[in-house]
């Protein structure tokens, strides 16, 4: 099995996994919001609280 941890992954309509955004079908590339800063609050605020709650270093 190929190492995929830390690599971007994109799902295409045919249920294939693409590792290069340019390989995703045009309909999928242009019809969805793939990139953004949505996890920023989670990483900055919620994740540290979760780590503390479960005593994770």
C-alpha positions in Angstrom: 0.0 0.0 0.0 1.3 3.4 -0.9 2.1 6.0 1.8 -0.8 8.5 1.7 -0.6 10.2 5.1 -0.2 13.9 4.8 -1.0 13.9 1.1 -4.0 15.8 -0.3 -6.7 13.4 -1.6 -9.6 14.2 -3.9 -12.5 12.0 -4.6 -13.9 12.0 -8.2 -17.4 11.1 -9.3 -16.2 7.6 -10.4 -15.2 6.8 -6.8 -11.5 7.1 -7.6 -9.0 8.9 -5.4 -6.8 11.5 -7.0 -3.7 12.9 -5.5 -3.3 15.7 -8.1 -6.1 18.2 -8.2 -5.6 18.6 -12.0 -6.6 15.0 -12.4 -10.1 15.5 -10.9 -12.8 15.8 -13.6 -13.6 19.4 -14.6 -17.2 19.1 -13.3 -15.9 18.1 -9.8 -13.1 20.7 -9.8 -15.4 23.6 -10.6 -18.5 22.5 -8.8 -17.2 22.3 -5.3 -15.3 24.4 -2.7 -12.2 22.2 -2.2 -9.9 24.6 -0.5 -10.5 27.0 2.3 -9.7 28.0 5.9 -12.6 26.1 7.5 -10.5 24.1 10.0 -8.7 27.2 11.3 -11.0 27.6 14.4 -10.8 23.9 15.1 -7.0 23.8 15.1 -6.6 27.0 17.1 -9.3 26.7 19.7 -11.0 23.3 19.8 -8.1 21.0 19.2 -6.1 22.2 22.2 -9.1 21.8 24.4 -9.7 18.3 23.1 -6.0 17.4 23.8 -6.3 18.7 27.3 -9.5 16.9 28.0 -8.0 13.6 27.0 -4.6 14.3 28.5 -2.8 14.1 25.1 0.7 15.6 24.8 
